[in-house]
Every structure is written in structure tokens, then in C-alpha cells.
Amino acid sequence: MPVGRLHPISVAVRDIADIFGRMGFSIAYGPELEDEFHNFSALNVPADHPARDMQDTFWIKDRPGFVLRTHDTSVTIRCLEQMAKTGTTSMRTINPGKVFRNEATDMTHEAQFYQLDGFAVAQRGEITLAHLKGTFDRFYKEYLGEGAKVRFRPSFFPFTEPSVEIDVWFEPKGKEGRWLEMAGAGMLHPSVFKNAGLDPEKVQGFAFGGGLERLLMVKYGIPDVRLFHSGDIRFVLGFDNK
């Protein structure tokens, strides 16, 4: 029988986990059907917050208060809650997983896609925004190559302050190059720590989240994110098996 192949997203998760693992990060997972508290409220996004309009959400008809998670940051808040329960003051995880957005699809957007979220928290003063930048400088150089062009620019997210956008130069074959947003990140907001049961006067850290498929688009020059979910076996066979 012909030997099967891993999907390129599965291969990417393994490779990325290996890189972050060498930087001291473990892996955490959470439910895809998430309650409103962990998806929004605990992350400093109350019911009347305009930031909720930034994410087109799939609400569950027969489960009031539940959504298909819009980001893997919901896993971060669950990890922070676990820290509070166990009295832990230091943790680093990446949270790869599927997320859902009720939005129109195009070459860089899908209604169902994968994210790579994560965070690093320690006692106050031990982790700064400079550590975030250093972490991603190292990650992109290892995963995308030494020639990767990366930029950080100010942004806004309700669960981080200050917040930044991380862009990578994307130049698919035969098309004009442009900066492609890869991740949002920043220092975790004090309210997020409080909502998880932690004292922001004692702990601090950074969090990040971005599309996993976009990483592969840049790495392999793939022009359209929809190819990852097309079910076309020729697309999978185009990658080296690992």
C-alpha cells in the first residue's frame, strides 16, 4: 500500500513545537466549543466592548453563552487559571489549534483556520517586551530562514498593553511582494491576570497569537490560504513527508 503523508499543518505544528520547546515552551490545548467567559470576558472584552466587533463570531444556537472559539487565547486564560489554582508563578506554553470566524474568504482569510497562540509569564520584572521581540526574532529566523524580513508596529488588543503587530515580508512567486500580518502580541493586561485569579503586582508576561497557515504561505510561497482546506491530495503530496 502507498505510504500516507502528514498534512502540512501537522508537520508545521511539530516543527514549531520543536523550536519553541528549545526556548522552554510546553504545549497546551483547550476546547474548540468555548464559553463566552473564556473567549471574551476573561480576556478584558466585556459584552459592550467594541473590540467584539473585530471578531465575527459563530454563536451556538442551542447553547446560549457558547461560541466556536475565535482565537486560541482562550487556552491562555485557562492556563493562567491553572497557575492561580496551583500557586505557580512561571509558565510558558504555545497553544496551536483550530479557530473559527464568520467572515468572507479570500487568498489570506478563511472561516476555519489554525492559530499559533502562546504566552510566557514569570514573576514581575523577569519578562519584558524585549523578551517578546527576542523570542520572535529567533523563531522566524529558525522557521523561515535567516533572510526573513520582520517588523513590529504598535497596535491594540484588549488583553495586552502595550500591543504590537508582527509582520513578515511575503513575496509569492509571480506576484508583487507585500507585508503580511503574521501575529498580534503584547504584554498581558493586568485585568487578564486578575480575571484568572493572579496578582498583576506579582506576575507579568507576554502573549501572542497568529495564523498558522500564513506562516506556511510565507515559508513555501503558497499564494492562497484556501488550498490548505481544499481536500486536494495533490496539495499534500507537494510537501516533503516527515
TORTIVEX-619776 format. One record per residue (C-alpha): residue number from 1; residue in three letters; y, z, x. Coordinates in steps of 0.25 Angstrom, whole numbers, plus 5000, padded with zeros to 4 digits. Layout:
BEGIN
SITE    n  res  north    up  east
SITE  NUM  ALA      Y     Z     X
...
This chain:
BEGIN
SITE    n  res  north    up  east
SITE    1  MET   5000  5000  5000
SITE    2  PRO   5014  4997  5005
SITE    3  VAL   5021  5010  5011
SITE    4  GLY   5032  5015  5002
SITE    5  ARG   5047  5018  5006
SITE    6  LEU   5056  5029  5004
SITE    7  HIS   5069  5025  4997
SITE    8  PRO   5081  5024  5006
SITE    9  ILE   5087  5036  4999
SITE   10  SER   5075  5045  5002
SITE   11  VAL   5076  5040  5017
SITE   12  ALA   5091  5043  5017
SITE   13  VAL   5089  5058  5012
SITE   14  ARG   5078  5060  5023
SITE   15  ASP   5087  5055  5034
SITE   16  ILE   5100  5062  5029
SITE   17  ALA   5092  5075  5027
SITE   18  ASP   5087  5074  5042
SITE   19  ILE   5102  5072  5047
SITE   20  PHE   5107  5084  5038
SITE   21  GLY   5095  5092  5042
SITE   22  ARG   5099  5091  5057
SITE   23  MET   5112  5097  5053
SITE   24  GLY   5106  5109  5046
SITE   25  PHE   5106  5104  5031
SITE   26  SER   5094  5106  5022
SITE   27  ILE   5091  5098  5009
SITE   28  ALA   5094  5103  4995
SITE   29  TYR   5091  5097  4981
SITE   30  GLY   5095  5100  4967
SITE   31  PRO   5093  5095  4952
SITE   32  GLU   5097  5082  4948
SITE   33  LEU   5100  5087  4934
SITE   34  GLU   5111  5097  4937
SITE   35  ASP   5118  5107  4929
SITE   36  GLU   5133  5106  4927
SITE   37  PHE   5136  5118  4935
SITE   38  HIS   5129  5114  4948
SITE   39  ASN   5134  5099  4947
SITE   40  PHE   5149  5103  4943
SITE   41  SER   5154  5117  4940
SITE   42  ALA   5148  5124  4953
SITE   43  LEU   5154  5113  4961
SITE   44  ASN   5168  5116  4957
SITE   45  VAL   5168  5105  4946
SITE   46  PRO   5171  5113  4932
SITE   47  ALA   5169  5106  4919
SITE   48  ASP   5184  5102  4918
SITE   49  HIS   5185  5097  4933
SITE   50  PRO   5190  5083  4935
SITE   51  ALA   5180  5081  4946
SITE   52  ARG   5169  5080  4936
SITE   53  ASP   5175  5067  4932
SITE   54  MET   5172  5062  4946
SITE   55  GLN   5157  5062  4943
SITE   56  ASP   5151  5054  4931
SITE   57  THR   5140  5064  4927
SITE   58  PHE   5127  5061  4919
SITE   59  TRP   5126  5073  4909
SITE   60  ILE   5113  5077  4903
SITE   61  LYS   5113  5074  4888
SITE   62  ASP   5103  5085  4885
SITE   63  ARG   5106  5095  4896
SITE   64  PRO   5121  5100  4894
SITE   65  GLY   5127  5104  4907
SITE   66  PHE   5117  5096  4915
SITE   67  VAL   5120  5083  4923
SITE   68  LEU   5113  5073  4933
SITE   69  ARG   5119  5079  4945
SITE   70  THR   5131  5071  4950
SITE   71  HIS   5130  5076  4965
SITE   72  ASP   5121  5084  4974
SITE   73  THR   5132  5094  4976
SITE   74  SER   5125  5101  4964
SITE   75  VAL   5114  5104  4975
SITE   76  THR   5124  5110  4984
SITE   77  ILE   5129  5120  4974
SITE   78  ARG   5115  5124  4971
SITE   79  CYS   5112  5127  4986
SITE   80  LEU   5125  5135  4986
SITE   81  GLU   5120  5143  4975
SITE   82  GLN   5107  5146  4982
SITE   83  MET   5115  5150  4994
SITE   84  ALA   5122  5160  4986
SITE   85  LYS   5109  5166  4980
SITE   86  THR   5102  5167  4993
SITE   87  GLY   5115  5172  5001
SITE   88  THR   5115  5160  5010
SITE   89  THR   5128  5157  5017
SITE   90  SER   5123  5144  5024
SITE   91  MET   5117  5131  5019
SITE   92  ARG   5117  5116  5022
SITE   93  THR   5110  5106  5013
SITE   94  ILE   5110  5092  5009
SITE   95  ASN   5107  5088  4995
SITE   96  PRO   5102  5074  4993
SITE   97  GLY   5099  5070  4979
SITE   98  LYS   5102  5061  4967
SITE   99  VAL   5114  5061  4959
SITE  100  PHE   5120  5054  4946
SITE  101  ARG   5133  5049  4942
SITE  102  ASN   5136  5042  4929
SITE  103  GLU   5144  5030  4935
SITE  104  ALA   5145  5015  4937
SITE  105  THR   5136  5010  4948
SITE  106  ASP   5141  5001  4959
SITE  107  MET   5138  4998  4974
SITE  108  THR   5141  5012  4978
SITE  109  HIS   5139  5020  4965
SITE  110  GLU   5126  5024  4957
SITE  111  ALA   5124  5032  4945
SITE  112  GLN   5112  5039  4952
SITE  113  PHE   5112  5041  4967
SITE  114  TYR   5109  5051  4978
SITE  115  GLN   5119  5060  4985
SITE  116  LEU   5118  5068  4998
SITE  117  ASP   5125  5081  4996
SITE  118  GLY   5125  5093  5004
SITE  119  PHE   5133  5105  5010
SITE  120  ALA   5134  5115  5021
SITE  121  VAL   5138  5130  5019
SITE  122  ALA   5139  5141  5028
SITE  123  GLN   5148  5154  5030
SITE  124  ARG   5163  5151  5029
SITE  125  GLY   5169  5145  5041
SITE  126  GLU   5156  5139  5046
SITE  127  ILE   5156  5125  5039
SITE  128  THR   5169  5117  5038
SITE  129  LEU   5173  5103  5034
SITE  130  ALA   5172  5099  5049
SITE  131  HIS   5157  5102  5047
SITE  132  LEU   5156  5093  5035
SITE  133  LYS   5162  5082  5043
SITE  134  GLY   5153  5084  5055
SITE  135  THR   5141  5084  5046
SITE  136  PHE   5144  5071  5040
SITE  137  ASP   5149  5064  5053
SITE  138  ARG   5135  5068  5059
SITE  139  PHE   5127  5064  5046
SITE  140  TYR   5134  5050  5045
SITE  141  LYS   5132  5047  5060
SITE  142  GLU   5117  5050  5059
SITE  143  TYR   5114  5043  5046
SITE  144  LEU   5124  5031  5046
SITE  145  GLY   5125  5030  5061
SITE  146  GLU   5135  5033  5072
SITE  147  GLY   5145  5022  5067
SITE  148  ALA   5146  5028  5053
SITE  149  LYS   5161  5028  5049
SITE  150  VAL   5164  5041  5041
SITE  151  ARG   5177  5046  5035
SITE  152  PHE   5181  5059  5028
SITE  153  ARG   5192  5059  5018
SITE  154  PRO   5198  5070  5009
SITE  155  SER   5192  5071  4994
SITE  156  PHE   5190  5080  4983
SITE  157  PHE   5177  5087  4977
SITE  158  PRO   5178  5099  4968
SITE  159  PHE   5167  5106  4976
SITE  160  THR   5173  5104  4990
SITE  161  GLU   5186  5107  4996
SITE  162  PRO   5191  5101  5005
SITE  163  SER   5183  5088  5001
SITE  164  VAL   5181  5075  5009
SITE  165  GLU   5175  5061  5006
SITE  166  ILE   5166  5055  5017
SITE  167  ASP   5166  5040  5018
SITE  168  VAL   5158  5031  5027
SITE  169  TRP   5161  5016  5030
SITE  170  PHE   5152  5007  5022
SITE  171  GLU   5150  4992  5026
SITE  172  PRO   5139  4985  5019
SITE  173  LYS   5134  4972  5025
SITE  174  GLY   5143  4961  5020
SITE  175  LYS   5153  4970  5013
SITE  176  GLU   5166  4976  5016
SITE  177  GLY   5165  4990  5022
SITE  178  ARG   5172  5002  5016
SITE  179  TRP   5172  5017  5016
SITE  180  LEU   5161  5023  5007
SITE  181  GLU   5162  5037  5001
SITE  182  MET   5149  5044  5006
SITE  183  ALA   5151  5059  5002
SITE  184  GLY   5160  5069  4997
SITE  185  ALA   5161  5082  5005
SITE  186  GLY   5169  5095  5008
SITE  187  MET   5169  5110  5009
SITE  188  LEU   5163  5117  4997
SITE  189  HIS   5173  5122  4988
SITE  190  PRO   5174  5137  4987
SITE  191  SER   5171  5137  4972
SITE  192  VAL   5158  5130  4974
SITE  193  PHE   5153  5141  4983
SITE  194  LYS   5158  5151  4972
SITE  195  ASN   5150  5144  4961
SITE  196  ALA   5138  5144  4970
SITE  197  GLY   5139  5159  4972
SITE  198  LEU   5144  5159  4986
SITE  199  ASP   5157  5165  4992
SITE  200  PRO   5166  5154  4998
SITE  201  GLU   5172  5164  5007
SITE  202  LYS   5159  5166  5014
SITE  203  VAL   5153  5151  5014
SITE  204  GLN   5159  5137  5015
SITE  205  GLY   5154  5123  5018
SITE  206  PHE   5154  5109  5015
SITE  207  ALA   5147  5100  5005
SITE  208  PHE   5145  5085  5004
SITE  209  GLY   5139  5074  4995
SITE  210  GLY   5138  5059  4994
SITE  211  GLY   5130  5047  4990
SITE  212  LEU   5117  5045  4998
SITE  213  GLU   5115  5030  4994
SITE  214  ARG   5129  5028  5000
SITE  215  LEU   5124  5033  5014
SITE  216  LEU   5113  5023  5013
SITE  217  MET   5123  5012  5009
SITE  218  VAL   5131  5014  5022
SITE  219  LYS   5119  5017  5031
SITE  220  TYR   5112  5004  5027
SITE  221  GLY   5123  4995  5022
SITE  222  ILE   5118  4995  5007
SITE  223  PRO   5128  4989  4998
SITE  224  ASP   5125  4995  4985
SITE  225  VAL   5120  5009  4981
SITE  226  ARG   5113  5004  4969
SITE  227  LEU   5102  4998  4978
SITE  228  PHE   5097  5012  4981
SITE  229  HIS   5093  5014  4966
SITE  230  SER   5089  4999  4963
SITE  231  GLY   5074  5002  4964
SITE  232  ASP   5073  4989  4972
SITE  233  ILE   5061  4991  4982
SITE  234  ARG   5068  4981  4992
SITE  235  PHE   5079  4990  4994
SITE  236  VAL   5070  5002  4998
SITE  237  LEU   5062  4992  5007
SITE  238  GLY   5074  4989  5014
SITE  239  PHE   5075  5002  5021
SITE  240  ASP   5066  5008  5032
SITE  241  ASN   5055  5017  5027
SITE  242  LYS   5056  5031  5033
